[in-house]
Amino acid sequence: MAGSARYPYRAITDHPPFLWPGGARVAVWVIPNVEHHPFDRPSVSVNDKASATPPDVLNHSWRDYGPRVGIWRLFDCLAGLGITASATLNSDVCDEYPQVVTEGTRLGWEWLGHGTDNSRRLSGLGEEDERALVETSLGRIAAATGQRPRGWLGPGLAETARTPEILHAAGVEYVCDWVADDLPFTLRVEGGEILSLPYSIELNDMELILRQRLTGPEYRQRLIDQFEQLNAEAGAQRTGRVMAIPLHPFLAGQAHRVRYLREALEHIALHKGSWLARGGEIADYYLRS
C-alpha cells in the first residue's frame, strides 16, 4: 500500500468543528530533533565543499555543536517558558550523549523514535532489516528513558512501502512523516490504522535557517505569522489547527538565534488561542474528540 491509498482526500474546511482543551484554537508542539551524526557517514552540511573532501571535519563538528552546546540552550529556553517538548530521538544518542537523554527525561520531554542515527535511512532497507532497525530504536529508547515511544519520525522523513505496517506492528501510535495537513488524519495500514500527526517542513529550522537563510528576526516572524494565520482560520471555522515547530540544536540552538526562538514562543505561549502540548497529548485529545 502506498501513496494516496494510505488516506482519502479530506478538505480541511470539511472537518467537523472541534477545539482543543479550554477552547484553544491551535495546538502547538515543539519538536527538537535530538540526533547522532556519525563521523564517517554523509549528513546535512553547512559547507558543501568541505563535505566533498573527507574527512569532513568542518561539517561534522558543526553538527556536533548540537549535543555539546545547542541542546542545553534549548533545554533552558523551553523550561524557562514552561514548555515540555516532544523530541525525535536517534537511539544511538542514548549511548553517545547519555546526559542529554537524562536531562530531557528529567524535564518531562516526550521521546519519539527517530531511527538509530541520522545517516541511516529506512528507504532502501529490506523488510526484515527495517523491522530490526525500528525495534532496536524503540527498545533502546525505552531502556534509557523508561518510556517506549508512541510516536515516530523517520530520519529524513524517509519510509519504505511497508513502514506504516512495521510501525503499527511495533506499537507506534502516531507518525510524523506525512506533512499533508494542519490536522491529524488516519493512515490505513494492514490490520488497522495509525495516526498521522502534523509535522512541518515549511517551519523546520533546517528549511528556514539553513536553506532559506532567514535572519533571527525573520525566523521569529515566520513562526509568529504561522501561528496567527492558523489561529484566525480556527476561529473562523471553529475547527482547531496544529502547529509543529521542529528544531535542530545545531541551528536554533546557536547563541545568536535562540533569543528569537524564545521571543516567538513567548508570543505564542501567552496567546489565549494556544495550547502548548506534547505530541502524545495532541493525539490522545484528537482521537477522543
C-alpha positions as CSV (number, residue, x, y, z in Angstrom):
1,M,0.0,0.0,0.0
2,A,1.5,3.4,-1.0
3,G,0.8,7.0,-1.7
4,S,-2.8,8.3,-1.6
5,A,-4.1,4.8,-1.0
6,R,-2.9,5.3,2.6
7,Y,-5.6,8.0,3.2
8,P,-8.6,9.5,1.5
9,Y,-8.8,13.2,0.4
10,R,-10.3,15.5,3.1
11,A,-10.5,19.2,2.6
12,I,-9.7,21.0,5.9
13,T,-12.9,23.0,5.5
14,D,-14.9,19.8,5.7
15,H,-13.5,18.7,9.0
16,P,-16.2,18.6,11.8
17,P,-15.9,21.5,14.2
18,F,-13.9,21.0,17.4
19,L,-11.5,23.0,19.5
20,W,-8.6,22.0,21.8
21,P,-8.8,21.9,25.6
22,G,-10.2,25.1,27.2
23,G,-11.4,26.3,23.8
24,A,-7.8,26.7,22.4
25,R,-7.7,27.1,18.7
26,V,-4.1,26.0,17.9
27,A,-2.3,23.0,19.5
28,V,1.4,23.8,19.3
29,W,4.1,21.2,19.8
30,V,7.8,21.9,19.9
31,I,9.9,19.1,18.4
32,P,13.7,19.2,18.9
33,N,15.5,16.7,16.7
34,V,18.0,15.0,19.0
35,E,20.3,13.2,16.7
36,H,23.6,11.4,16.3
37,H,25.6,12.1,13.1
38,P,28.4,9.5,12.7
39,F,31.7,11.0,11.7
40,D,32.2,8.7,8.7
41,R,28.8,9.0,7.2
42,P,27.3,11.8,5.0
43,S,24.7,14.0,6.6
44,V,23.4,17.6,6.5
45,S,26.1,20.1,5.7
46,V,26.7,23.9,6.1
47,N,29.6,23.8,3.7
48,D,29.3,21.6,0.6
49,K,32.9,22.0,-0.4
50,A,34.1,20.5,2.9
51,S,31.7,17.6,2.6
52,A,33.2,16.7,-0.8
53,T,36.7,16.3,0.7
54,P,36.8,13.6,3.5
55,P,37.5,13.6,6.3
56,D,34.7,16.2,6.7
57,V,35.8,17.8,10.0
58,L,34.0,21.1,9.3
59,N,30.5,19.8,8.9
60,H,30.8,17.0,11.4
61,S,32.0,19.4,14.2
62,W,29.3,21.9,13.2
63,R,26.6,19.2,13.7
64,D,28.3,18.0,16.9
65,Y,27.8,21.5,18.4
66,G,24.2,20.4,18.8
67,P,24.5,17.9,21.6
68,R,27.6,19.6,23.1
69,V,26.1,23.1,23.4
70,G,22.9,23.9,21.4
71,I,20.7,21.4,23.1
72,W,21.5,22.9,26.5
73,R,20.3,26.3,25.3
74,L,17.1,24.7,24.1
75,F,16.6,23.0,27.5
76,D,16.9,26.4,29.2
77,C,14.8,28.2,26.7
78,L,11.9,25.8,26.8
79,A,12.0,25.1,30.5
80,G,12.0,28.9,31.1
81,L,8.8,29.2,29.2
82,G,7.2,26.1,30.8
83,I,7.1,24.3,27.5
84,T,7.6,20.5,27.6
85,A,9.0,19.3,24.2
86,S,8.4,16.2,22.1
87,A,11.9,15.2,20.9
88,T,12.6,12.9,18.0
89,L,15.5,10.8,19.2
90,N,18.1,8.8,17.4
91,S,18.5,5.8,19.7
92,D,22.3,6.0,19.4
93,V,22.1,9.3,21.4
94,C,21.3,7.2,24.5
95,D,24.9,5.8,24.3
96,E,26.8,8.7,22.7
97,Y,25.3,11.6,24.8
98,P,23.5,10.0,27.8
99,Q,23.5,13.3,29.7
100,V,21.2,14.8,27.0
101,V,18.6,12.0,27.4
102,T,18.8,12.2,31.2
103,E,18.1,15.9,31.2
104,G,15.3,15.7,28.7
105,T,13.7,12.9,30.7
106,R,14.0,14.9,33.9
107,L,12.2,17.8,32.2
108,G,9.4,15.5,31.2
109,W,10.1,15.5,27.5
110,E,8.3,13.0,25.3
111,W,10.6,10.9,23.2
112,L,9.7,9.8,19.7
113,G,11.5,7.1,17.7
114,H,13.8,8.6,15.1
115,G,15.9,5.6,13.9
116,T,19.3,4.7,15.3
117,D,21.4,7.5,13.8
118,N,20.6,10.3,11.4
119,S,22.6,8.9,8.5
120,R,20.9,5.5,8.2
121,R,17.5,6.0,6.5
122,L,14.7,3.4,6.2
123,S,14.4,3.8,2.5
124,G,16.3,1.1,0.7
125,L,16.1,-1.4,3.6
126,G,14.5,-4.8,3.2
127,E,11.5,-5.5,5.4
128,E,13.4,-7.6,8.0
129,D,16.2,-5.1,8.3
130,E,13.7,-2.3,8.7
131,R,11.8,-4.2,11.4
132,A,15.0,-4.8,13.2
133,L,16.1,-1.1,13.0
134,V,12.7,0.1,14.2
135,E,12.7,-2.3,17.1
136,T,16.3,-1.5,18.0
137,S,15.5,2.2,18.1
138,L,12.3,1.9,20.1
139,G,13.8,-0.7,22.5
140,R,16.9,1.3,23.3
141,I,14.9,4.5,23.9
142,A,12.6,2.6,26.2
143,A,15.5,1.1,28.2
144,A,17.2,4.5,28.6
145,T,14.1,6.7,29.4
146,G,11.5,4.3,30.8
147,Q,9.1,5.2,28.1
148,R,8.6,3.3,24.9
149,P,8.0,5.8,22.1
150,R,4.4,6.2,21.0
151,G,5.4,8.4,18.0
152,W,7.9,8.1,15.1
153,L,9.7,10.4,12.7
154,G,11.9,8.7,10.2
155,P,15.4,10.1,9.7
156,G,15.0,12.4,6.7
157,L,11.2,11.6,6.9
158,A,12.1,8.6,4.8
159,E,9.9,5.5,4.6
160,T,9.6,2.3,2.6
161,A,6.3,1.0,1.3
162,R,6.0,-1.1,4.4
163,T,7.0,1.4,7.1
164,P,3.5,2.2,8.4
165,E,2.7,-1.5,8.8
166,I,6.0,-2.1,10.6
167,L,5.5,0.9,12.9
168,H,1.9,-0.2,13.7
169,A,3.1,-3.8,14.5
170,A,5.7,-2.3,16.8
171,G,3.1,-0.5,18.8
172,V,3.7,3.0,17.4
173,E,0.5,5.1,17.6
174,Y,1.4,8.1,15.5
175,V,3.8,9.0,12.8
176,C,5.0,12.4,11.6
177,D,6.5,11.7,8.1
178,W,3.3,12.7,6.2
179,V,3.3,16.5,6.1
180,A,0.0,16.8,4.3
181,D,-2.3,18.6,6.7
182,D,-2.7,21.1,9.6
183,L,-4.8,18.5,11.4
184,P,-4.2,14.8,12.3
185,F,-5.5,12.2,9.9
186,T,-5.7,8.5,9.8
187,L,-3.3,6.3,7.7
188,R,-4.6,2.9,6.6
189,V,-2.4,0.0,7.4
190,E,-2.9,-3.7,7.1
191,G,-4.7,-4.8,10.2
192,G,-5.6,-1.3,11.5
193,E,-4.8,2.4,11.4
194,I,-2.1,4.7,12.6
195,L,-2.5,8.4,13.2
196,S,-0.5,11.0,11.1
197,L,0.3,13.9,13.4
198,P,1.2,17.3,11.7
199,Y,4.9,17.9,11.4
200,S,6.4,20.7,9.2
201,I,9.0,21.1,6.5
202,E,7.9,24.7,6.0
203,L,8.6,25.7,9.6
204,N,11.5,23.4,10.1
205,D,14.6,25.4,11.1
206,M,16.6,23.2,8.6
207,E,14.5,24.8,5.8
208,L,14.2,28.3,7.2
209,I,17.6,28.9,8.6
210,L,19.9,26.6,6.6
211,R,18.2,26.7,3.2
212,Q,16.4,30.0,3.1
213,R,19.0,31.7,5.2
214,L,16.5,33.7,7.3
215,T,17.9,36.1,9.9
216,G,17.0,35.7,13.5
217,P,14.2,38.4,13.3
218,E,12.9,36.9,10.1
219,Y,12.8,33.4,11.7
220,R,10.9,34.8,14.7
221,Q,8.4,36.5,12.4
222,R,7.8,33.4,10.3
223,L,6.8,31.4,13.4
224,I,4.5,34.2,14.6
225,D,2.9,34.6,11.2
226,Q,2.2,30.8,11.0
227,F,0.5,30.9,14.4
228,E,-1.5,34.0,13.7
229,Q,-2.9,32.6,10.4
230,L,-3.8,29.2,12.0
231,N,-5.4,30.9,14.9
232,A,-7.5,33.1,12.6
233,E,-8.6,30.1,10.5
234,A,-9.5,28.0,13.5
235,G,-11.6,30.9,14.9
236,A,-13.4,31.4,11.6
237,Q,-14.2,27.7,11.1
238,R,-14.5,26.7,14.8
239,T,-12.1,23.9,14.0
240,G,-8.7,23.7,15.7
241,R,-5.3,23.5,14.0
242,V,-1.9,22.0,14.8
243,M,1.3,23.9,14.6
244,A,4.6,22.0,14.7
245,I,7.9,23.7,15.4
246,P,10.8,21.4,14.5
247,L,14.2,22.4,15.8
248,H,17.8,21.2,15.4
249,P,20.1,22.1,18.3
250,F,23.0,23.0,15.9
251,L,20.7,25.6,14.2
252,A,18.1,27.0,16.6
253,G,20.5,26.4,19.5
254,Q,23.1,28.8,18.2
255,A,23.8,31.7,20.6
256,H,22.8,34.4,18.1
257,R,19.5,32.7,17.3
258,V,18.0,31.3,20.5
259,R,16.6,34.7,21.6
260,Y,14.5,34.9,18.5
261,L,13.1,31.4,19.1
262,R,12.3,32.4,22.7
263,E,10.6,35.6,21.6
264,A,8.4,33.7,19.1
265,L,7.5,31.1,21.7
266,E,6.7,33.7,24.3
267,H,4.3,35.4,21.8
268,I,2.6,32.0,21.1
269,A,2.5,30.8,24.7
270,L,0.9,34.0,26.0
271,H,-1.8,33.9,23.4
272,K,-5.2,32.7,24.7
273,G,-5.7,30.7,21.5
274,S,-2.7,28.4,22.0
275,W,-2.4,25.1,23.7
276,L,1.3,24.1,24.2
277,A,1.3,20.3,24.3
278,R,3.3,17.2,23.6
279,G,2.6,15.0,20.6
280,G,1.0,12.2,22.6
281,E,-1.3,14.7,24.3
282,I,-2.4,16.1,20.9
283,A,-3.0,12.6,19.5
284,D,-5.0,11.5,22.6
285,Y,-7.2,14.5,22.6
286,Y,-7.9,14.4,18.9
287,L,-8.8,10.7,19.0
288,R,-11.3,11.4,21.8
289,S,-12.9,14.4,20.1
